[in-house]
Amino acid sequence: QVVSSGPATFTAIAVLDRVMERSKSEKEWLVILDRLATALLVTHSDTNRPLVVVAALHPEAHLLAREVVARTNLLTSSRGRLLCALQDQVELLRGNKTGAGVLKALLI
């Protein structure tokens, strides 16, 4: 739902912001970020692509993908798989305005 529904996307971003705020004082909260990133690695049934790629190409969900990708350096267990998923679809993402914006978040 989060990668195809604007309201769900913005709710997820708000939750992510709260998690990040809490993680400043309690590092255990970063586990939730890792879980979100892991959930975005699930293959979307219609496109056969990871949800992070589907989200990156979506007019609203790309904002969530960008937020998660910008925090890749904080991930532990899902970092490598997330980077591989993006690398596997880099040409598709580069050719799309919102996808390119998600890739640029890696540089932040």
Contacts in CASP RR format, 6 or more apart in sequence:
PFRMAT RR
TARGET T0000
AUTHOR 0000-0000-0000
METHOD contacts of the structure
MODEL  1
QVVSSGPATFTAIAVLDRVMERSKSEKEWLVILDRLATALLVTHSDTNRP
LVVVAALHPEAHLLAREVVARTNLLTSSRGRLLCALQDQVELLRGNKTGA
GVLKALLI
1 8 0 8 1.000
2 8 0 8 1.000
2 9 0 8 1.000
2 11 0 8 1.000
2 12 0 8 1.000
2 55 0 8 1.000
2 61 0 8 1.000
2 64 0 8 1.000
3 9 0 8 1.000
3 40 0 8 1.000
3 44 0 8 1.000
3 51 0 8 1.000
3 54 0 8 1.000
3 55 0 8 1.000
3 58 0 8 1.000
3 61 0 8 1.000
3 64 0 8 1.000
3 65 0 8 1.000
4 54 0 8 1.000
4 58 0 8 1.000
4 61 0 8 1.000
6 60 0 8 1.000
6 61 0 8 1.000
9 55 0 8 1.000
9 58 0 8 1.000
9 60 0 8 1.000
9 61 0 8 1.000
9 63 0 8 1.000
9 64 0 8 1.000
10 60 0 8 1.000
10 63 0 8 1.000
12 36 0 8 1.000
12 64 0 8 1.000
13 63 0 8 1.000
13 64 0 8 1.000
13 67 0 8 1.000
16 33 0 8 1.000
16 36 0 8 1.000
16 64 0 8 1.000
16 67 0 8 1.000
16 68 0 8 1.000
19 29 0 8 1.000
19 30 0 8 1.000
19 32 0 8 1.000
19 33 0 8 1.000
20 29 0 8 1.000
20 33 0 8 1.000
20 71 0 8 1.000
22 29 0 8 1.000
23 29 0 8 1.000
23 30 0 8 1.000
23 33 0 8 1.000
23 74 0 8 1.000
30 74 0 8 1.000
30 75 0 8 1.000
30 76 0 8 1.000
33 68 0 8 1.000
33 71 0 8 1.000
33 74 0 8 1.000
33 75 0 8 1.000
34 75 0 8 1.000
34 76 0 8 1.000
34 77 0 8 1.000
34 78 0 8 1.000
36 68 0 8 1.000
37 52 0 8 1.000
37 68 0 8 1.000
37 72 0 8 1.000
37 75 0 8 1.000
37 78 0 8 1.000
37 79 0 8 1.000
37 82 0 8 1.000
38 77 0 8 1.000
38 78 0 8 1.000
38 81 0 8 1.000
39 51 0 8 1.000
40 50 0 8 1.000
40 51 0 8 1.000
40 52 0 8 1.000
40 55 0 8 1.000
40 65 0 8 1.000
40 68 0 8 1.000
40 82 0 8 1.000
41 50 0 8 1.000
41 51 0 8 1.000
41 52 0 8 1.000
41 78 0 8 1.000
41 81 0 8 1.000
41 82 0 8 1.000
41 85 0 8 1.000
42 50 0 8 1.000
42 51 0 8 1.000
43 49 0 8 1.000
43 50 0 8 1.000
43 51 0 8 1.000
44 50 0 8 1.000
44 51 0 8 1.000
44 54 0 8 1.000
47 53 0 8 1.000
47 54 0 8 1.000
49 89 0 8 1.000
50 85 0 8 1.000
50 89 0 8 1.000
52 65 0 8 1.000
52 68 0 8 1.000
52 69 0 8 1.000
52 82 0 8 1.000
52 85 0 8 1.000
52 86 0 8 1.000
52 102 0 8 1.000
53 85 0 8 1.000
53 86 0 8 1.000
53 89 0 8 1.000
53 92 0 8 1.000
53 93 0 8 1.000
54 61 0 8 1.000
55 61 0 8 1.000
55 62 0 8 1.000
55 64 0 8 1.000
55 65 0 8 1.000
55 102 0 8 1.000
56 62 0 8 1.000
56 65 0 8 1.000
56 66 0 8 1.000
56 93 0 8 1.000
56 96 0 8 1.000
56 98 0 8 1.000
56 99 0 8 1.000
56 101 0 8 1.000
56 102 0 8 1.000
56 103 0 8 1.000
57 92 0 8 1.000
57 93 0 8 1.000
57 96 0 8 1.000
57 98 0 8 1.000
57 99 0 8 1.000
58 98 0 8 1.000
59 98 0 8 1.000
62 98 0 8 1.000
62 99 0 8 1.000
62 101 0 8 1.000
62 102 0 8 1.000
65 99 0 8 1.000
65 102 0 8 1.000
66 101 0 8 1.000
66 102 0 8 1.000
66 105 0 8 1.000
67 105 0 8 1.000
68 82 0 8 1.000
69 82 0 8 1.000
69 86 0 8 1.000
69 102 0 8 1.000
69 103 0 8 1.000
69 105 0 8 1.000
69 106 0 8 1.000
70 105 0 8 1.000
70 106 0 8 1.000
70 108 0 8 1.000
72 79 0 8 1.000
72 82 0 8 1.000
72 83 0 8 1.000
72 106 0 8 1.000
73 79 0 8 1.000
75 82 0 8 1.000
86 93 0 8 1.000
86 102 0 8 1.000
86 103 0 8 1.000
86 106 0 8 1.000
90 103 0 8 1.000
93 99 0 8 1.000
93 100 0 8 1.000
93 102 0 8 1.000
93 103 0 8 1.000
94 100 0 8 1.000
94 103 0 8 1.000
END
